[in-house]
């Protein structure tokens, strides 16, 4: 009887519903200060099947905004890999161990975004970055979580690394 219900359920799933179930991602971001004052960043993208993709780069930016940049690069990668009609179904969880980043993404970006960032008193380069991120999180269902190294296995792996080369 239970097997029959399971088969009925699977038959009722349309291709669209099956695709929507697949569009669940997590992003863990991390930055490292380098000797030449750049920030090395990594955005670890994990899909529903625990398949990981690392987006690694370097940028000349303040450390906290380097992490925002890493998150944005991860979101862009996910967004650009999905067909247009399914983009609105992306479900994203963003994990950071930086309280500034978590607070900015949970609250401030929405306050500033509603006013087209007019009341935002940050440097112009950061406002441009936040506007770009805001554009994506208006489309993608995004949840932000503060984590510590011991929150879960992925946190332990990512936040225990000493430098960006350990990800390569």
C-alpha positions as semicolon CSV with decimal commas, in nm:
position;residue;x (nm);y (nm);z (nm)
1;X;0,000;0,000;0,000
2;X;0,276;0,244;0,094
3;X;0,467;0,155;-0,223
4;X;0,157;0,231;-0,431
5;X;0,116;0,576;-0,274
6;X;0,479;0,652;-0,343
7;X;0,439;0,558;-0,709
8;X;0,124;0,769;-0,738
9;X;0,306;1,064;-0,585
10;X;0,600;1,031;-0,826
11;X;0,367;1,009;-1,125
12;X;0,194;1,332;-1,019
13;X;0,520;1,523;-1,018
14;X;0,540;1,730;-1,332
15;X;0,881;1,798;-1,488
16;X;0,853;2,154;-1,351
17;X;0,790;2,032;-0,995
18;X;1,081;1,789;-1,024
19;X;1,308;2,072;-1,138
20;X;1,195;2,297;-0,853
21;X;1,284;2,027;-0,600
22;X;1,638;2,024;-0,739
23;X;1,700;2,400;-0,703
24;X;1,813;2,401;-0,341
25;X;2,161;2,535;-0,274
26;X;2,383;2,641;0,012
27;X;2,669;2,888;-0,005
28;X;2,946;2,907;0,253
29;X;3,173;3,207;0,210
30;X;3,520;3,267;0,345
31;X;3,788;3,533;0,296
32;X;4,160;3,539;0,367
33;X;4,380;3,848;0,402
34;X;4,684;3,822;0,175
35;X;5,031;3,973;0,212
36;X;4,970;4,218;-0,074
37;X;4,654;4,358;0,093
38;X;4,418;4,180;-0,145
39;X;4,148;3,953;-0,017
40;X;4,136;3,592;-0,136
41;X;3,780;3,466;-0,131
42;X;3,599;3,140;-0,173
43;X;3,234;3,069;-0,223
44;X;3,157;2,702;-0,164
45;X;2,833;2,611;-0,339
46;X;2,664;2,290;-0,230
47;X;2,363;2,157;-0,416
48;X;2,082;1,935;-0,292
49;X;2,291;1,623;-0,362
50;X;2,594;1,751;-0,166
51;X;2,790;1,820;-0,484
52;X;3,033;2,103;-0,414
53;X;3,162;2,374;-0,646
54;X;3,430;2,620;-0,531
55;X;3,441;2,973;-0,673
56;X;3,784;3,112;-0,582
57;X;3,929;3,454;-0,653
58;X;4,114;3,756;-0,526
59;X;4,001;4,116;-0,501
60;X;4,130;4,445;-0,362
61;X;3,852;4,526;-0,117
62;X;3,784;4,556;0,258
63;X;3,760;4,212;0,423
64;X;3,387;4,218;0,506
65;X;3,298;4,327;0,155
66;X;3,526;4,056;0,020
67;X;3,290;3,809;0,180
68;X;2,991;3,988;0,028
69;X;3,170;3,966;-0,307
70;X;3,227;3,591;-0,255
71;X;2,856;3,541;-0,181
72;X;2,759;3,744;-0,487
73;X;2,993;3,541;-0,710
74;X;2,835;3,220;-0,578
75;X;2,484;3,351;-0,640
76;X;2,574;3,462;-0,993
77;X;2,718;3,118;-1,068
78;X;2,398;2,946;-0,952
79;X;2,170;3,198;-1,122
80;X;2,350;3,175;-1,455
81;X;2,345;2,795;-1,453
82;X;1,963;2,771;-1,431
83;X;1,720;2,805;-1,721
84;X;1,530;3,137;-1,724
85;X;1,187;2,991;-1,641
86;X;1,321;2,824;-1,324
87;X;1,532;3,106;-1,176
88;X;1,247;3,224;-0,953
89;X;1,237;2,879;-0,789
90;X;1,596;2,883;-0,664
91;X;1,607;2,831;-0,288
92;X;1,934;2,948;-0,135
93;X;2,081;2,928;0,212
94;X;2,382;3,151;0,276
95;X;2,613;3,069;0,567
96;X;2,869;3,309;0,714
97;X;3,065;3,324;1,036
98;X;3,086;3,704;1,011
99;X;2,815;3,884;1,213
100;X;2,861;4,204;1,009
101;X;2,786;4,015;0,687
102;X;2,491;3,829;0,839
103;X;2,333;4,149;0,976
104;X;2,395;4,334;0,653
105;X;2,225;4,059;0,449
106;X;1,940;3,998;0,693
107;X;1,843;4,358;0,751
108;X;2,042;4,650;0,613
109;X;2,047;4,556;0,248
110;X;1,664;4,554;0,250
111;X;1,639;4,889;0,430
112;X;1,880;5,050;0,184
113;X;1,736;4,867;-0,117
114;X;1,384;4,993;-0,051
115;X;1,524;5,349;-0,077
116;X;1,744;5,270;-0,379
117;X;2,049;5,291;-0,148
118;X;2,011;5,671;-0,114
119;X;2,053;5,663;0,266
120;X;2,347;5,423;0,250
121;X;2,661;5,605;0,363
122;X;2,913;5,354;0,233
123;X;3,180;5,401;-0,032
124;X;3,038;5,401;-0,384
125;X;3,220;5,076;-0,474
126;X;3,042;4,899;-0,187
127;X;2,704;5,047;-0,281
128;X;2,747;4,913;-0,636
129;X;2,830;4,569;-0,493
130;X;2,528;4,574;-0,260
131;X;2,293;4,692;-0,536
132;X;2,403;4,401;-0,751
133;X;2,350;4,156;-0,465
134;X;2,012;4,312;-0,380
135;X;1,897;4,259;-0,739
136;X;1,961;3,884;-0,709
137;X;1,811;3,834;-0,364
138;X;1,492;3,998;-0,486
139;X;1,454;3,712;-0,735
140;X;1,602;3,421;-0,541
141;X;1,450;3,301;-0,214
142;X;1,746;3,360;0,017
143;X;1,796;3,281;0,386
144;X;2,101;3,397;0,579
145;X;2,252;3,198;0,866
146;X;2,529;3,277;1,110
147;X;2,749;2,974;1,171
148;X;3,048;2,878;1,377
149;X;3,314;2,627;1,292
150;X;3,123;2,361;1,484
151;X;2,775;2,424;1,341
152;X;2,794;2,144;1,086
153;X;3,040;1,936;0,885
154;X;3,064;2,190;0,603
155;X;3,133;2,473;0,848
156;X;3,408;2,271;1,010
157;X;3,575;2,196;0,677
158;X;3,549;2,552;0,544
159;X;3,627;2,756;0,855
160;X;3,916;2,532;0,969
161;X;4,129;2,607;0,664
162;X;4,429;2,835;0,718
163;X;4,456;2,978;0,366
164;X;4,295;2,972;0,022
165;X;4,546;2,718;-0,112
166;X;4,393;2,447;0,106
167;X;4,083;2,466;-0,119
168;X;4,271;2,420;-0,447
